[in-house]
Structure formats: C-alpha cells, structure tokens
Amino acid sequence: MPDGRPYAYEGVSRKGPEAYRAALDTLGAGGPPTPDAVCIVPILPDGSVLLEQEFRYPLNSWCISLPAGLVDAGESLEEAVARELYEETGYRLRNDADVPVRPLPQPGFSSTGLAEENVHVVFAHVEPGGAAAPEAAELIEPFTLAPSEIRPFLDANTTPIGTRCQLILEMLAGGRHPFQ
C-alpha cells in the first residue's frame, strides 16, 4: 500500500512464476507487454465476419466468440493469427489482400482486475482454406454473419458472448469497417 503496509491480492496467470514476475516488472516499469494471445476478427471478401460457437468449460456453456488462441514461443503475430485461424476454422489469410492482417496498435488486457494476460486483436482478410483441425478438447463450430445479419443477431442472441466479440460486432453493425 502507499503507506508501506502489505496487501494480499489474488490474481491468476498462465505463465510460470519467473515469467509472471518478469511480465509484472516490465508492466510496472511502463514497458510494452509481449502479446500472450491473439483474437482474430476474420472478414470474408463479401464483408461477412467469421465467428465461432465454442464450448467454454469455465462457463459450462456454448459461447459466441472470435477465433483466438495463445501465441507460441518464437512465433510472430501474423504466424499465430494464421495458425489459430486455420486450426479453429479451416479458413486462411488471403494472399491477394494488400494488407491481409491489421493489428490494433497494442495488445489489450483480458481482465485487469484478475490477470496480466493480454490479447492482440487483429483484423484479417480471410477465405476458406480447408478442414479445421481444433485440438481434441476444443469444441468449435464456425459460422458467418453477413453485415446485414449482425444487428439482428446481436438483438436476438441469448448465448453467452465475450465482451471483446460483442464490442467488435457492435462496431461492425454500426457500419465501421476495420480496413477503411
């Protein structure tokens, strides 16, 4: 505490103790975080957005989300995006797009009151690429929404939805295009 008294606070991290301490030291000194994960906003050539219905064990429920996953050691942001996108959905980055991937300027934190985990949101031009190959414990059903379907979907949806996904869909429903 500011007066020098200790304060116990519970938090969680996927990192081991040494990596967790290093991340906290970097953040405390004002340094930039290294992305732990990516969240992909896949945009198809017709402007549709690719989403997932995924079973999330902590909620014991199906949830609406965007493709996402952890960045592997030594992996670039674009490599992580391409790998997670294909594994979870069978879609791939488009080769014909001038800028296939547009990341937000910095990663955002998932839950600042609970963890130091951060996620880099990336908008991506995508196309079908083959069969998805999720991990055995990942129950994922990809689906698309045309721009005209986003607002009705948000208004009628009763399936749990992540805040990040909900905010991005609200942006897209309002006509804000991420590549403009």
C-alpha positions in Angstrom: 0.0 0.0 0.0 1.2 3.6 -0.4 1.9 3.7 3.4 4.1 0.6 3.2 1.6 -1.9 4.6 1.4 -5.2 2.7 -1.8 -6.0 0.8 -2.8 -9.5 -0.4 -4.5 -9.7 -3.7 -5.4 -12.7 -5.7 -4.6 -13.0 -9.4 -4.1 -15.7 -12.0 -1.5 -16.2 -14.7 -0.8 -18.9 -17.3 2.9 -18.1 -17.0 5.3 -19.8 -14.6 6.4 -17.8 -11.6 9.6 -16.4 -13.2 7.8 -15.3 -16.5 4.9 -13.9 -14.4 7.3 -11.8 -12.3 9.2 -10.6 -15.5 5.9 -9.5 -17.1 4.8 -7.7 -13.9 8.2 -5.9 -13.7 8.0 -4.9 -17.4 4.5 -3.5 -17.0 5.3 -1.8 -13.7 8.2 0.0 -15.4 6.0 1.2 -18.2 7.2 -1.3 -20.8 5.1 -2.7 -23.5 3.6 -6.2 -23.0 4.5 -9.1 -25.2 1.3 -10.5 -26.6 0.2 -13.7 -24.9 -2.7 -14.4 -27.3 -4.4 -13.2 -30.5 -8.0 -12.5 -31.2 -8.8 -12.6 -34.8 -11.6 -10.6 -36.5 -11.9 -12.5 -39.8 -13.5 -10.6 -42.6 -14.5 -12.5 -45.8 -14.4 -11.0 -49.3 -18.2 -10.2 -49.2 -17.8 -8.3 -45.9 -19.1 -11.1 -43.7 -17.5 -11.8 -40.4 -16.4 -15.3 -39.3 -17.4 -16.2 -35.7 -17.4 -19.3 -33.6 -19.7 -21.0 -31.3 -17.4 -22.7 -28.8 -18.0 -24.7 -25.7 -16.2 -22.9 -22.8 -15.6 -25.1 -19.8 -15.3 -22.4 -17.2 -18.9 -21.4 -18.1 -20.2 -24.9 -18.8 -21.9 -23.4 -21.8 -21.5 -22.7 -25.5 -20.3 -19.2 -26.2 -20.1 -16.9 -29.2 -16.6 -15.8 -29.8 -14.0 -14.8 -32.4 -11.2 -17.2 -33.3 -8.4 -16.7 -30.8 -5.5 -18.5 -29.2 -2.2 -18.3 -27.5 0.9 -17.1 -29.2 3.5 -19.9 -29.3 7.1 -19.1 -28.2 9.1 -17.6 -31.1 6.0 -17.1 -33.2 5.3 -13.8 -34.9 1.9 -12.2 -34.5 1.0 -13.0 -38.1 2.1 -16.6 -37.8 0.0 -17.0 -34.7 -3.0 -15.5 -36.5 -2.6 -17.8 -39.5 -2.1 -20.9 -37.3 -5.0 -20.3 -34.9 -7.4 -19.2 -37.7 -6.7 -22.4 -39.7 -6.8 -24.7 -36.7 -10.1 -23.4 -35.4 -12.0 -22.7 -38.6 -10.2 -24.1 -41.7 -10.0 -20.5 -43.0 -6.7 -18.9 -44.1 -5.4 -15.4 -44.7 -6.0 -14.1 -48.2 -2.9 -13.8 -50.4 -4.5 -11.3 -52.7 -5.1 -8.6 -50.0 -2.6 -5.7 -49.9 -2.7 -5.8 -46.1 -4.1 -9.2 -45.0 -3.6 -8.5 -41.3 -4.2 -5.2 -39.5 -3.5 -5.4 -35.7 -4.7 -2.8 -33.3 -1.8 -0.6 -32.1 -1.3 -2.5 -28.9 -2.5 -5.6 -27.1 -5.3 -5.2 -24.6 -5.7 -6.9 -21.3 -8.3 -9.6 -20.8 -9.2 -8.8 -17.2 -7.1 -6.1 -15.4 -8.6 -7.0 -12.0 -7.6 -10.7 -12.3 -4.7 -11.3 -14.7 -1.9 -9.8 -16.6 -2.8 -11.8 -19.8 -3.0 -9.6 -22.8 -4.5 -10.2 -26.2 -3.6 -8.6 -29.5 -6.8 -8.0 -31.6 -6.1 -8.4 -35.3 -8.5 -7.7 -38.2 -7.8 -10.2 -41.1 -8.9 -10.7 -44.7 -9.7 -14.4 -44.9 -11.0 -17.1 -47.2 -11.9 -20.7 -46.9 -8.8 -22.9 -46.9 -9.7 -26.4 -45.9 -10.8 -28.5 -42.9 -10.4 -27.1 -39.4 -8.2 -29.0 -37.0 -9.0 -28.0 -33.5 -7.4 -29.7 -30.5 -9.4 -32.6 -29.2 -10.8 -30.7 -26.2 -11.8 -27.7 -28.4 -15.5 -27.9 -29.4 -15.8 -25.2 -32.1 -18.5 -24.6 -34.7 -17.5 -21.7 -37.1 -20.3 -19.7 -38.7 -20.5 -16.4 -40.7 -22.7 -13.4 -40.4 -23.3 -11.0 -43.3 -23.1 -7.3 -42.4 -26.9 -7.1 -42.6 -27.3 -10.0 -40.2 -25.1 -8.6 -37.4 -27.6 -6.2 -35.7 -30.4 -8.8 -35.7 -28.1 -11.4 -34.4 -26.9 -9.2 -31.5 -30.5 -8.2 -30.7 -31.8 -11.8 -30.6 -28.7 -13.7 -29.2 -29.1 -15.4 -25.9 -25.9 -17.4 -26.0 -23.1 -16.1 -23.7 -20.8 -13.8 -25.7 -17.4 -12.4 -24.8 -17.2 -8.6 -24.3 -14.5 -8.3 -26.9 -16.6 -10.1 -29.5 -19.7 -8.1 -28.6 -18.0 -4.8 -28.9 -16.4 -5.6 -32.3 -19.8 -6.8 -33.6 -21.4 -3.6 -32.4 -18.8 -1.7 -34.3 -19.4 -3.7 -37.4 -23.2 -3.4 -37.0 -22.7 0.3 -37.0 -21.1 0.3 -40.4 -17.5 0.8 -39.2 -15.2 -1.2 -41.4 -11.8 -2.2 -40.0 -9.9 -1.8 -43.2 -11.0 1.7 -44.1 
